[in-house]
């Protein structure tokens, strides 16, 4: 699991229905107008209710100026690779380099055969696809003599080359099974699955096959772009891409930072969905940039030490290992009838390290007791608490893991092996019981807030600036505490640290994170509702 560092791209996957031809072109124009990058359409030449993909993409390209176009994916058995290569190159020349090629082996074999296409088995289709990828690339090469190939499915005897496309057109393969995934790793420029057929929890295993095949072929895994056709509902209640924009931002950001996906293509013919997806795209770009910057600059801190950033947040103490927390500053939201109730802070302290002065935390503006809020306005605050509840739950599971190791029911080597290879999940957005995964989830959540939510709050109400500044400072401290857990865990494996060092690091995380989450909810649930910021 990794971030391959690709540039983020966002687009649409439109249904090319013949009866709504003009509407499809209009949706492509909306895609460009809202700032998205790519328009794609499916290709089923045996289906008369759908427009011919290349004719439609040509019209779309002529009615737009900057957006790229691509098949999602081209049906190879009914499109000879030489003709397909020239179609792509010609449109790329006409558009100034705005064409990419999504390509598939052809999944509807009976329909293909009914329309005069070859009757191939699944295995034969993959062999034909591999031959075709080579042929297409040879056609695009301007130099060299005639193309000669005696393949199992395609034979060329001196075919002329050209034209060359205006830019290096990428070939993205729609792949799900191991053999197709391996072909993607060996030969393709991109992998293009759909969330309906490859859920987020399946991506890691599929990426592994692609990466291993790429390495075996002498390629860097990062040469293969990871694309993802996605669908969801902005009014959904739970699950993948079910909920308001901030849910989509958080989930797609995590897919980029942990699974390497970098091109997201929305399957929707609703212009409102497309407009909202553009807002998602902006949020994901901000959050991923922040997450990548954090990863690049991270320097592990010693477990149990006081992070350097803590100095500005107040003095540290070294009292007994379990002491009472300082009383929380009262908040009008908590003491009123405000419908979203923040989670109270813990009542005891587990660690002797106190990285900040909680009594110095600033507070935001007082609640207007006469103000009322709609259910829609209250949704953002509730979502913030739900995200925090996931983090609290995972923290308890980390503590359970530490005690299993201490009791001898789980070997240290076993635990480390699980962390490095399994990354278990309760669900797709609660990243499991292991420290490494948990640390990534917290860091991602904080990166999203730092890059997107907090600047919006500052702009919406300047009185919140001291609170937001303090929350960001605490994020830095918690980041160092998380790094301390990872270092303690590594030390436990290599013998340079004891189980007590890991316990101390987890105790410090318990104190800092639970206190921080409570403070954040206390100060932000009401402004999120009042300001309409999410």
C-alpha positions in Angstrom: 0.0 0.0 0.0 1.5 3.3 -1.1 1.0 6.6 -2.8 2.7 6.5 -6.2 2.9 10.3 -6.4 0.8 10.7 -9.6 -0.8 14.0 -10.4 -4.5 14.0 -9.4 -7.0 13.9 -12.3 -10.8 14.1 -12.0 -13.4 13.4 -14.7 -16.8 12.0 -15.7 -18.1 8.7 -17.1 -21.1 9.6 -19.2 -23.7 7.3 -20.7 -23.8 7.7 -24.5 -27.5 7.1 -25.0 -28.6 7.8 -28.6 -31.9 9.4 -27.5 -30.0 12.0 -25.4 -27.1 12.7 -27.7 -27.2 16.5 -27.2 -27.5 16.1 -23.5 -24.4 14.0 -23.4 -22.4 16.7 -25.2 -23.8 19.3 -22.8 -22.8 17.2 -19.8 -19.3 17.1 -21.2 -19.3 20.8 -21.4 -20.4 21.0 -17.8 -17.5 18.8 -16.9 -15.1 21.3 -18.4 -16.9 24.4 -17.1 -16.7 23.2 -13.4 -12.9 22.6 -13.8 -12.7 18.8 -14.2 -10.1 17.3 -16.4 -11.5 14.3 -18.3 -14.6 13.1 -20.1 -15.0 9.4 -20.8 -17.7 7.2 -22.4 -18.3 3.5 -22.6 -17.8 1.6 -25.9 -20.3 -1.1 -26.8 -20.4 -1.3 -30.7 -22.9 -4.1 -30.6 -25.4 -2.0 -28.7 -27.6 0.1 -31.0 -29.0 2.2 -28.2 -25.6 3.7 -27.5 -23.7 6.1 -29.8 -20.5 5.1 -31.4 -17.8 6.0 -28.9 -15.3 7.6 -31.3 -17.9 9.6 -33.2 -19.2 10.9 -29.8 -15.7 11.7 -28.4 -14.9 13.6 -31.6 -18.0 15.8 -31.2 -17.3 16.3 -27.5 -13.7 17.3 -28.3 -15.0 19.8 -30.9 -17.4 21.4 -28.3 -14.8 21.8 -25.6 -11.4 23.4 -25.3 -9.3 21.9 -22.6 -10.9 18.7 -21.2 -9.3 15.4 -22.2 -11.5 12.6 -23.7 -11.1 8.8 -23.5 -12.9 5.5 -24.0 -13.9 3.8 -20.8 -13.0 1.3 -22.3 -12.7 0.6 -26.0 -14.0 -2.8 -27.2 -10.9 -4.4 -28.8 -12.6 -7.4 -30.5 -14.7 -5.1 -32.7 -12.0 -2.5 -33.3 -8.9 -3.7 -35.1 -5.8 -2.4 -33.3 -4.3 -0.8 -36.4 -7.6 1.1 -37.2 -8.0 1.9 -33.5 -4.5 3.3 -33.2 -5.0 5.6 -36.2 -8.4 6.7 -34.8 -6.8 7.7 -31.5 -3.8 9.4 -33.2 -6.0 11.4 -35.6 -8.3 12.7 -32.9 -5.2 13.5 -30.7 -3.7 15.5 -33.5 -7.0 17.4 -34.1 -7.4 18.2 -30.4 -3.8 19.2 -29.7 -3.1 16.2 -27.5 -6.4 15.7 -25.6 -7.0 12.0 -26.1 -6.1 8.9 -24.0 -7.1 5.3 -24.7 -9.0 3.1 -22.2 -8.9 -0.4 -23.6 -10.5 -3.7 -22.7 -10.4 -7.3 -23.8 -14.1 -7.4 -24.5 -16.3 -8.8 -21.8 -19.5 -9.5 -23.7 -18.3 -12.3 -25.8 -21.7 -13.5 -27.1 -22.7 -10.1 -28.2 -19.3 -9.6 -29.9 -19.7 -12.9 -31.8 -23.3 -12.1 -32.8 -21.9 -9.0 -34.5 -19.2 -10.8 -36.5 -16.4 -10.5 -34.0 -14.0 -13.3 -33.0 -15.3 -16.0 -30.7 -12.6 -16.1 -28.1 -12.3 -17.6 -24.6 -11.3 -15.4 -21.7 -7.7 -16.5 -22.0 -7.6 -15.9 -25.7 -9.0 -12.5 -25.2 -6.1 -11.5 -22.9 -3.6 -12.9 -25.4 -5.2 -10.8 -28.2 -5.2 -7.7 -26.0 -1.5 -8.1 -25.3 -0.8 -8.4 -29.0 -3.0 -5.4 -29.7 -1.2 -3.1 -27.2 2.1 -3.9 -28.9 0.6 -3.2 -32.4 -0.9 0.1 -31.3 2.4 1.3 -30.0 4.2 0.3 -33.1 1.6 2.2 -35.3 2.3 5.3 -33.2 6.1 5.1 -33.8 7.0 7.3 -36.7 10.3 5.6 -37.4 11.0 2.1 -38.7 9.9 0.1 -41.6 6.6 -1.8 -42.1 5.2 -3.5 -39.1 5.4 -7.3 -39.3 3.8 -9.5 -36.7 2.8 -13.2 -36.8 0.7 -13.3 -33.7 -1.9 -15.8 -32.5 -4.7 -13.4 -33.2 -3.3 -10.6 -35.3 -0.9 -10.9 -38.2 0.6 -7.9 -39.9 2.8 -8.1 -43.0 4.3 -4.7 -43.6 1.6 -2.4 -42.2 2.7 1.2 -42.5 3.3 3.3 -39.4 1.5 6.4 -38.4 0.2 8.9 -37.9 2.0 9.6 -34.6 -0.3 11.2 -32.0 0.3 14.8 -30.8 1.4 13.6 -27.4 2.4 10.3 -25.7 -1.1 8.8 -25.5 -1.5 6.6 -22.4 -3.1 3.1 -22.7 -5.3 2.3 -19.6 -6.5 -1.3 -19.2 -9.7 -2.3 -17.6 -8.6 -5.3 -15.5 -9.8 -7.4 -12.6 -8.5 -10.9 -12.8 -4.8 -11.9 -12.0 -3.7 -12.4 -15.6 -5.2 -9.1 -16.8 -3.7 -7.3 -13.8 -0.3 -8.8 -14.6 -0.6 -7.7 -18.2 -1.4 -4.2 -16.9 1.8 -4.2 -14.8 3.9 -5.4 -17.8 2.5 -3.3 -20.6 0.0 -0.6 -19.7 0.3 3.0 -18.7 -2.7 2.9 -16.4 -5.1 0.6 -14.6 -8.8 1.5 -14.9 -11.2 -0.6 -12.7 -14.7 0.4 -11.5 -15.7 0.6 -7.8 -18.8 -1.5 -8.6 -16.6 -4.5 -9.6 -13.5 -3.8 -7.4 -14.4 -2.3 -4.1 -11.9 -0.1 -2.1 -11.0 -3.1 0.1 -9.9 -5.1 -2.9 -7.5 -2.5 -4.4 -4.5 -3.4 -2.3 -4.4 -7.0 -3.5 -4.9 -6.0 -7.1 -2.2 -3.3 -6.9 0.2 -5.9 -5.5 -0.2 -8.1 -8.6 0.3 -5.1 -10.9 3.4 -4.0 -9.0 5.0 -7.4 -9.0 4.4 -7.8 -12.7 5.9 -4.4 -13.4 9.0 -5.2 -11.4 9.4 -8.6 -13.2 9.2 -6.7 -16.5 11.9 -4.3 -15.4 9.4 -1.4 -14.8 8.9 0.8 -11.8 5.4 0.2 -10.4 4.9 4.0 -10.4 4.9 4.0 -14.2 1.3 2.6 -14.0 -1.3 5.3 -13.3 -4.1 4.0 -11.0 -7.5 5.2 -12.2 -10.9 4.5 -10.6 -14.4 4.7 -11.9 -16.5 5.7 -8.9 -20.2 6.2 -8.1 -22.0 7.3 -5.0 -24.7 9.5 -3.5 -24.2 12.9 -1.9 -27.3 12.2 0.2 -26.3 8.7 1.3 -26.0 7.7 4.9 -23.1 5.3 5.2 -20.6 3.4 3.1 -18.2 4.2 0.3 -19.0 7.7 -1.2 -22.3 7.9 0.6 -22.7 11.3 2.2 -21.8 15.0 1.8 -18.8 16.3 0.0 -16.5 16.1 3.1 -17.1 12.3 3.2 -16.1 12.0 -0.4 -13.0 14.2 0.2 -11.9 12.1 3.1 -12.4 8.8 1.4 -10.8 9.7 -1.9 -7.9 11.3 -0.1 -7.2 8.2 1.8 -7.4 6.1 -1.4 -4.7 8.3 -2.9 -2.4 8.3 0.1 -2.8 4.6 1.0 -3.7 2.7 -2.2 -2.1 5.0 -4.8 -5.3 5.8 -6.8 -5.0 9.2 -8.5 -7.6 9.5 -11.2 -11.2 9.5 -10.1 -13.9 9.3 -12.8 -17.5 9.9 -11.6 -20.2 7.7 -13.2 -23.2 10.0 -13.2 -25.3 11.8 -15.8 -26.6 14.3 -13.2 -25.2 17.9 -13.7 -25.6 18.6 -10.0 -23.5 15.6 -9.1 -20.8 16.8 -11.6 -20.8 20.2 -10.0 -20.5 18.8 -6.5 -17.8 16.4 -7.7 -15.8 19.4 -8.8 -15.9 20.7 -5.2 -14.8 17.2 -4.0 -11.9 17.4 -6.5 -10.7 20.7 -5.1 -10.8 19.4 -1.5 -9.0 16.2 -2.4 -6.2 18.1 -4.2 -5.7 20.3 -1.1 -5.8 17.4 1.4 -3.5 15.1 -0.7 -1.0 18.0 -1.1 -1.0 18.5 2.7 -0.7 14.7 3.3 2.2 14.4 0.9 4.0 17.4 2.4 3.6 15.9 5.9 4.9 12.5 4.7 7.9 14.2 3.1 8.9 16.2 6.1 8.1 13.7 8.8 10.9 13.0 11.3 10.3 10.3 13.9 10.3 11.4 17.6 11.4 9.2 20.5 8.6 7.4 22.2 7.6 9.1 25.4 9.6 12.2 24.6 8.0 15.7 24.6 7.6 16.8 21.0 9.5 19.9 20.0 6.2 21.6 18.9 4.8 21.2 22.4 7.0 24.0 23.8 4.7 26.7 22.3 1.6 25.1 23.8 2.5 25.3 27.4 4.7 23.6 30.0 5.1 19.9 30.4 5.0 18.2 33.8 6.1 14.8 35.1 3.6 14.0 37.8 2.3 10.5 38.5 1.4 8.3 35.6 -2.3 8.6 36.2 -3.6 12.0 37.2 -6.7 14.1 36.8 -7.0 16.1 33.6 -7.3 19.9 34.0 -10.9 21.0 33.9 -12.1 21.8 30.5 -13.0 25.4 29.7 -16.8 25.6 29.7 -18.5 26.0 26.3 -21.8 27.4 25.5 -22.6 24.6 23.1 -22.1 22.0 25.9 -24.0 23.8 28.5 -27.0 24.7 26.3 -29.6 22.8 24.5 -27.5 22.7 21.3 -28.6 19.4 19.6 -25.1 18.1 18.7 -23.4 17.2 22.0 -19.6 17.2 22.0 -17.8 14.2 23.5 -16.5 15.1 27.0 -12.8 14.9 27.7 -11.2 11.9 29.6 -11.1 12.3 33.4 -7.7 10.7 34.0 -4.3 11.1 32.5 -2.3 7.9 31.6 1.1 9.5 30.7 3.5 11.5 32.9 4.3 13.6 29.8 2.1 16.7 29.4 2.8 18.2 26.0 0.6 21.2 26.3 -1.3 23.5 28.7 -5.0 22.8 28.3 -6.0 25.8 30.4 -4.5 28.0 27.7 -6.7 26.8 24.9 -8.7 29.7 23.4 -12.5 29.6 23.0 -14.7 30.7 20.2 -17.7 33.0 20.2 -20.6 32.3 22.6 -23.6 30.6 21.4 -26.7 32.6 20.5 -29.4 31.0 22.7 -32.2 32.1 20.4 -30.7 30.6 17.2 -32.3 27.5 15.7 -30.6 25.0 13.2 -32.0 22.8 10.5 -31.1 19.1 10.3 -28.9 19.8 7.3 -26.9 22.4 9.2 -26.3 20.0 12.1 -25.1 17.2 9.8 -21.5 18.5 9.6 -21.0 18.6 13.3 -22.4 15.1 13.7 -20.1 13.8 10.9 -17.1 15.3 12.7 -18.1 13.4 15.9 -18.6 10.2 13.9 -15.1 10.5 12.4 -13.7 11.1 15.9 -15.6 8.1 17.3 -13.8 5.9 14.7 -10.5 7.2 16.0 -11.4 6.6 19.6 -12.5 3.1 18.8 -9.3 2.3 17.0 -7.2 3.6 19.9 -8.8 1.1 22.2 -8.0 -1.7 19.7 -4.3 -0.6 19.6 -4.2 -0.9 23.3 -5.6 -4.4 23.1 -2.9 -5.4 20.6 -0.2 -4.1 22.9 -1.6 -6.2 25.8 -1.7 -9.3 23.6 2.0 -9.0 22.9 2.7 -8.4 26.5 0.7 -11.5 27.5 2.6 -13.6 25.0 -0.5 -14.5 23.1 0.9 -12.7 20.0 4.6 -12.9 19.1 6.4 -9.6 18.4 7.4 -10.9 15.0 3.9 -11.9 14.2 2.6 -8.4 15.2 5.2 -6.7 13.0 4.4 -9.0 10.1 0.7 -8.2 10.4 1.4 -4.5 10.5 3.6 -4.7 7.4 1.5 -7.0 5.3 -2.1 -7.3 6.4 -3.5 -4.0 7.5 -6.8 -5.4 8.8 -9.9 -3.3 8.5 -13.2 -3.3 10.3 -14.6 -1.4 7.4 -13.1 0.6 4.6 -12.7 3.8 6.5 -11.7 2.5 9.9 -8.2 1.4 9.2 -7.9 -1.5 11.5 -6.3 -2.4 14.8 -2.7 -1.9 13.9 -0.6 1.1 14.9 0.8 1.8 11.4 -2.6 2.0 9.8 -4.1 3.9 12.7 -1.4 6.5 12.5 -2.0 7.0 8.8 -5.8 7.5 9.4 -5.2 10.2 12.1 -2.6 12.0 9.9 -4.9 11.9 6.9 -7.8 13.3 8.9 -5.7 16.1 10.3 -4.3 16.9 6.8 -7.8 17.3 5.5 -8.7 19.7 8.3 -5.5 21.7 7.9 -5.8 22.0 4.1 -9.5 22.5 3.7 -11.8 22.9 6.7 -9.7 25.2 8.8 -9.0 27.9 6.2 -12.8 28.0 5.4 -13.6 28.5 9.1 -11.1 31.4 9.4 -12.7 33.1 6.3 -16.2 32.5 7.6 -15.7 33.9 11.1 -12.4 35.6 12.1 -13.3 35.1 15.8 -12.5 31.4 15.3 -8.9 32.1 14.2 -7.3 31.6 17.6 -9.2 28.3 18.0 -8.2 27.1 14.6 -4.6 28.1 15.1 -4.4 26.2 18.3 -6.0 23.1 16.8 -3.4 23.1 14.0 -0.6 23.5 16.5 -2.0 20.5 18.4 -2.0 18.5 15.1 1.7 18.9 14.9 2.2 17.6 18.4 0.0 14.6 17.8 1.9 13.9 14.6 5.1 13.6 16.6 3.3 11.4 19.2 2.2 9.1 16.4 5.8 8.9 15.1 6.9 8.0 18.6 4.5 5.0 18.6 5.9 3.7 15.3 9.5 4.1 16.6 8.6 2.2 19.8 7.0 -0.6 17.8 10.1 -0.9 15.6 12.3 -0.9 18.7 10.2 -3.7 20.2 10.8 -5.8 17.1 14.5 -5.2 16.8 15.1 -5.6 20.6 16.2 -2.0 21.3 13.0 -1.2 23.3 10.7 -3.0 25.7 7.0 -3.5 25.8 6.8 -0.7 28.5 8.2 1.8 26.0 5.4 1.0 23.6 2.8 1.2 26.4 4.2 4.6 27.4 3.9 5.8 23.7 0.3 4.6 23.5 -0.5 6.2 26.9 0.8 9.5 25.5 -1.3 9.2 22.4 -4.3 8.4 24.5 -3.9 11.6 26.5 -3.2 13.9 23.6 -5.6 12.6 21.0 -8.7 12.2 23.3 -8.2 15.6 24.8 -7.7 17.2 21.4 -10.7 15.5 19.8 -12.9 16.7 22.7 -11.6 20.2 22.5 -12.1 20.3 18.7 -15.7 19.1 19.0 -16.4 21.5 21.8 -15.3 24.5 19.7 -16.4 23.5 16.2 -19.7 21.6 16.2 -21.7 24.8 16.6 -19.7 27.0 14.1 -20.0 24.1 11.5 -23.8 24.4 11.8 -24.0 28.2 12.0 -21.6 28.9 9.1 -22.5 26.1 6.8 -18.9 25.1 6.5 -18.0 21.4 5.8 
